Amino acid sequence: MSNCAENIYQLLPAIHRIRDAEQGYPLRELLALIAEQVAAIEENLDQLYDDQFIETCAQWVAPYIGDLIGYRSLHGVVPGVASPRADVANTIRYRRRKGTASMLEQVARDVTGWPARTVEFFQLLAWTQHMNHRRPQVHYAPDLRRGQKLQWLNTAFNSTVHTAEVRSISRGSGRYNIPNIGIFLWRVRAFPLTRTPALADATLGEGLLLRFDPLGRDLPLYNKAESETEISHLAEPINTPLPLDRRWLKAHLDEYYGPGKSLALELASATPGQPPQLIAAKDISICNLSDISDGGGTVTGWAHQPLPGSVKVAIDPVLGRIALGTLPTTPLLATFHYGFTLAIGGGEYERGSREPSASVQSVSGGATLQTALNAVRSGGTVEVSDSYRYQETPNITVDPGASVTLRAKNSTRPLLVASADINLNLGPDSTLILDGWVITGAPLKMADFGDDEPRQLILRDCTLVPSSAHPAMSVAHPFATVKLERCISGPLHIAADAEIELDECIVDATDPEKVAYRAPGPNELEAGGAMTLENCTVIGKVHSRQIPLASNCLFVSRLSTEGAETWRAPLWVERRQKGCIRFSFVPHGSRTPRHYRCQPEAGQLQTRPHFTSLRYGDAGYCQLRQATPDSICRGADDEGEMGVMHGLYQPQRETNLQVRLEEYLRFGLEAGIFYAS
């Protein structure tokens, strides 16, 4: 019995309880049913009381409470405002501060979910001085001796005055005028990479010249944005995900360097189990480590290297380089932040809970993966618990009917560097799951096993580093099913009778004229298997046997403009009588199934996407520029943008902000939205 039923039963006179026991407790069972209804009524009364307050009310009640104070609803699909509870709760607080710069900045952060800064452009107008109202800091000509002030020119932190602009700020044309307010938003996020071994340059420095990026690229470092604690505080550089500047970092090193901050360098302990040792800030030198050449184009070293034998460590945050004076006896571990817009591919972001496994093999510290993979071939999980570099070429074998998972632990991003094909030997009716990895150097390869048994390959939150030298994945088994979720991949070669599903992915052939999708083998004209895509960006030509569905996608491809082109179309589908492509960009001349509200429409030859960058590793990789037409930026099925960035809901965020600015902007002022990244 429940406590409620027991309490009611104990209120009965003892004589009734004795007689009830003699007859097998029928009265007690009746009171148990009554108690259930009493408990339901009590719960309902408690909820009715909670529904009077926005903090505790049921989800469906929040809009009704908002209606009582004139709350205007927003697009609920945007992360952070899917529930209006917090927005309704803050409405009164916002109205008390209506029109102030700090309040507008807070609203921008709340409704977009992006870091923001408000700039009152009328404060930056140059004017003729009046002796009764002097402003000595307002100069018509900038002071050329103040380098940092000049570096902030035309950014959100600009303090240099300008002459008046009369163009409309609401269209993004003009800025500096008496009624103008600017809202700067940062779309690029700073993603962490924790205690990953710095990679030595293979050709220079004999181990003294290293890079932060484990892939060996020059990579700008970003600031880890600190949260603001007061609504009256205006955002400063430390509160936004800015790329780190040499001069600024040198002047504010203590604010950005150290444990839990934007970057840190540590020496791994020689004793197993002991924590790494932090390199002191006094031994860090911020400088320009650009290449030095011999005059004939051959790079001979880096500029401003520390003297041999010196304990100093030079860091270049713009290039992501490290120069040492003394060769360390243990690996140098780098913690830093890099810029990207979306949490896809391998990364130290929250990937949610994963399927539990009875057999889990833990690997760390760059140890061999092959031993752990052999131990779980009959079913189980290999979990890597750090962001180290694993340099080997494993052969992954899965027994018939088994399921094997090779995953990275949450908040880690391990790198697998292979020197040859990574063979996937999957038994009949087996499943292999790769989760959270960055893989480079060679493709994943599944051979044709010569039977008609199914195999399943699943990749989640993985990066198969795009390369023009080889495909990222080759699947020759005709009865295989491949599924990619939130992945970044190079070219895919999938057997004609196999099937592949891509959800919120990037497939990058490194050039729109190269092949992004086809069948494996030497024949580049052979069609790949049926592919289903949703919220994807494909860079390169595609030849598929069938596309059952493509929704909210960008196919960025074109036929070669040089030499003889053998492809019939940039997007080439064999079975055009089946399937549908909806709310997507399809290049001119494509041979595809029927379209539904796709771009460009007939006669619109100039409608095409414009990207900030199509180079993997750049912060604006696959991000649409503002110059892209609205038919693409707002052309998805929910009026969001097409392509992999659909999940950012940028148009909805912008619309939400415009709704709030109309409500909270003071009379006579006009606001414009500017993207700082």
FENGI-V984953 format. One line per field, one symbol per residue. ss: DSSP state (A for helix, B for strand, O for the rest). phi: phi as a letter, one per 40 degrees, with the letter a starting at -180 (. if undefined). A space follows every 50 residues. Layout:
BEGIN
ss->???
phi->???
END
This chain:
BEGIN
ss->OOAAAAAAAAOOOAAAAAAAAAOOOAAAAAAAAAAAAAAAAAAAAAAAAA OOOOOOOOAAAAAAAAAAOOOOOOOOOOOOOOOOAAAAAAAAAAAAOOOO AAAAAAAAAAAAOOBBBBBBAAAABOOOOBOOBOOOOOOOOOOOOOAAAA AOOOOOOOOOOBOOOOOOAAAOOOOOOOOBBBBBBBOOBBBBBBBBBOBB OOOOAAAOBBBOOOOOOOOOOBOOOOOOOOOOOOOOAAAOOOBOOAAAAA AOAAAABOOOOOBBBBBOOOOOOOOOBBOOAAABBBOOOOBBBOOOOOBB BBOOOOOOOOOOBBBBOOOOBBBBOOOOOOOBBBBBBBBBOOOOOOOOOO OOOOOOOOOBBBBOOOOOOAAAAAAOOOOBBBBBOOOOBBBOOOOBBBOO OOBBBBBBOOOOOOBBBOOOOBBBBBOOOBBBBBBOOBBBOOOBBBOOOO OOOOBBBBBBOOBBOOOOOOOOBBBOOOOBBBBBBOOBBOOBBBOOOOBB BBBOOBBBOOOOOOBBBBOOOOOOOOOBOBBBBBOOBBBOBBBBOOOOBB BOOBBBOOOOOOOOOOOOOOBBBOOOOOOBBBOOBOOOOOBOOBBBOOBO OOOOOOOOOOBOBOOOOOOOBOOBOOOOOAAAAOOOOOOOOOOAAAAAOA AAAAAAAAAAAAAAOOOOOBBBBBBOO
phi->.cccccccccccdccccccccccggccccccccccccccccccccccccc ccbccbccdccdccccccbgcccbccccdgbcbcdcccccdcccccbdgc cccccccdcccbgbdaacbccccbccaccbccacbcccbcbccccbcccc ccdgbcbcbccbccbbcccccgcbbcacccbbbcbbccbcccbbfccccc ccbbgfgcbbbccccgccbccbccccccbbccccdbdccbccccbccccc cbdccbbhdgbcaabbbccccdgcccbcccccccbcacbccbbcgbgccb ibcfcccdgcccbcbbcccgbbbbcbcccbdcbbbabbcacbcbgcacbc bgcbccbcbbbcbaggcccdcccccbcchibbbcbabcbbbabcbcbbcd gcbbbbbccdgbacbbbbbadccbcccdfbbbbbbgcbbahaccbbcccg bbccbbbbbbfbbbddaccaccabbbccbcbbbbbfbbacdbbbdcccbb bbbfbbbbcgacccccaacchcccccccccbbbafbbbbhcbbbcabdab bfbbbcaacccbgcccccacbbbccccbgabbfbcbccgcbbccbbfbbc cdgbcccacbbcabbdhcccdgcccccccccbcbcccbgcccgccdccfc cccccdcccccccbcccgcbbbbbcca
END
